Amino acid sequence: MKDIFSGYEVVTYHEAKALSILMEHYAQSDMCGEPLCFGFNNWTGYYYIAFENYSLQIVLDNRMNLLWMTTDIETGEEKYFDSEEEAAEYLDTLE
């Protein structure tokens, strides 16, 4: 995975659009204000916002579909959800 802000002099339209969509959903979420990082997963082609203190990411896939992804720290299993609420409910079951 790479940090999409490092080593770039120019941001492409696609990168700017992805960040715009991710930030819009971040600003409207319950996670707003939590420490985060941006990135791009070379393997999946997904842009994401990952939260430092939670096993949760806001993910934008190749077709610009927004998903909420959880990661089970114990197993590494990743699950995708259509809403923040669904993802949060699932995370609660892991604790």
One Martini backbone bead per residue (centre of mass of N, CA, C, O) as a GRO file, in nm:
protein
   95
    1MET     BB    1   0.100   0.034   0.017
    2LYS     BB    2   0.024   0.379  -0.042
    3ASP     BB    3   0.091   0.707  -0.011
    4ILE     BB    4  -0.081   0.955  -0.192
    5PHE     BB    5   0.113   1.211  -0.084
    6SER     BB    6   0.374   1.079  -0.168
    7GLY     BB    7   0.568   1.183  -0.442
    8TYR     BB    8   0.376   1.423  -0.533
    9GLU     BB    9   0.306   1.691  -0.759
   10VAL     BB   10   0.055   1.543  -0.886
   11VAL     BB   11  -0.292   1.521  -0.903
   12THR     BB   12  -0.526   1.341  -1.012
   13TYR     BB   13  -0.848   1.332  -1.083
   14HIS     BB   14  -0.907   1.055  -0.957
   15GLU     BB   15  -0.778   1.116  -0.680
   16ALA     BB   16  -0.946   1.368  -0.613
   17LYS     BB   17  -1.220   1.228  -0.628
   18ALA     BB   18  -1.171   1.014  -0.414
   19LEU     BB   19  -1.111   1.210  -0.179
   20SER     BB   20  -1.378   1.359  -0.189
   21ILE     BB   21  -1.561   1.120  -0.123
   22LEU     BB   22  -1.427   1.029   0.138
   23MET     BB   23  -1.451   1.303   0.293
   24GLU     BB   24  -1.756   1.327   0.288
   25HIS     BB   25  -1.806   1.068   0.461
   26TYR     BB   26  -1.632   1.142   0.699
   27ALA     BB   27  -1.780   1.414   0.778
   28GLN     BB   28  -2.064   1.234   0.826
   29SER     BB   29  -1.941   1.071   1.046
   30ASP     BB   30  -1.865   0.932   1.359
   31MET     BB   31  -1.540   0.953   1.289
   32CYS     BB   32  -1.513   1.236   1.310
   33GLY     BB   33  -1.180   1.320   1.437
   34GLU     BB   34  -1.028   1.082   1.376
   35PRO     BB   35  -0.758   0.927   1.321
   36LEU     BB   36  -0.588   0.921   0.994
   37CYS     BB   37  -0.549   0.762   0.669
   38PHE     BB   38  -0.433   0.754   0.346
   39GLY     BB   39  -0.491   0.541   0.047
   40PHE     BB   40  -0.348   0.285  -0.178
   41ASN     BB   41  -0.429  -0.025  -0.323
   42ASN     BB   42  -0.259  -0.200  -0.557
   43TRP     BB   43  -0.412  -0.475  -0.554
   44THR     BB   44  -0.725  -0.353  -0.564
   45GLY     BB   45  -0.762  -0.028  -0.631
   46TYR     BB   46  -0.808   0.111  -0.353
   47TYR     BB   47  -0.934   0.362  -0.177
   48TYR     BB   48  -0.859   0.509   0.159
   49ILE     BB   49  -0.972   0.519   0.499
   50ALA     BB   50  -0.788   0.493   0.799
   51PHE     BB   51  -0.812   0.404   1.132
   52GLU     BB   52  -0.606   0.399   1.405
   53ASN     BB   53  -0.837   0.293   1.646
   54TYR     BB   54  -0.967   0.112   1.411
   55SER     BB   55  -1.124  -0.164   1.222
   56LEU     BB   56  -1.162   0.078   0.992
   57GLN     BB   57  -1.287   0.152   0.656
   58ILE     BB   58  -1.294   0.367   0.384
   59VAL     BB   59  -1.406   0.259   0.060
   60LEU     BB   60  -1.292   0.287  -0.287
   61ASP     BB   61  -1.359   0.160  -0.569
   62ASN     BB   62  -1.315   0.137  -0.913
   63ARG     BB   63  -1.643   0.237  -0.936
   64MET     BB   64  -1.707   0.436  -0.690
   65ASN     BB   65  -1.771   0.257  -0.447
   66LEU     BB   66  -1.892   0.269  -0.124
   67LEU     BB   67  -1.726   0.132   0.167
   68TRP     BB   68  -1.723  -0.066   0.464
   69MET     BB   69  -1.438  -0.184   0.645
   70THR     BB   70  -1.352  -0.472   0.822
   71THR     BB   71  -1.121  -0.602   1.080
   72ASP     BB   72  -1.010  -0.895   1.211
   73ILE     BB   73  -0.750  -0.918   1.422
   74GLU     BB   74  -0.736  -1.229   1.472
   75THR     BB   75  -0.782  -1.323   1.142
   76GLY     BB   76  -0.800  -1.086   0.901
   77GLU     BB   77  -1.083  -1.050   0.832
   78GLU     BB   78  -1.280  -0.915   0.571
   79LYS     BB   79  -1.554  -0.675   0.564
   80TYR     BB   80  -1.839  -0.557   0.382
   81PHE     BB   81  -2.027  -0.243   0.379
   82ASP     BB   82  -2.283   0.003   0.315
   83SER     BB   83  -2.251   0.095   0.623
   84GLU     BB   84  -2.155   0.219   0.921
   85GLU     BB   85  -2.359   0.072   1.102
   86GLU     BB   86  -2.299  -0.217   1.011
   87ALA     BB   87  -1.998  -0.213   1.085
   88ALA     BB   88  -2.030  -0.143   1.387
   89GLU     BB   89  -2.199  -0.389   1.465
   90TYR     BB   90  -1.987  -0.596   1.388
   91LEU     BB   91  -1.759  -0.497   1.574
   92ASP     BB   92  -1.917  -0.551   1.840
   93THR     BB   93  -1.905  -0.871   1.801
   94LEU     BB   94  -1.578  -0.888   1.839
   95GLU     BB   95  -1.556  -0.799   2.159
   0.00000   0.00000   0.00000
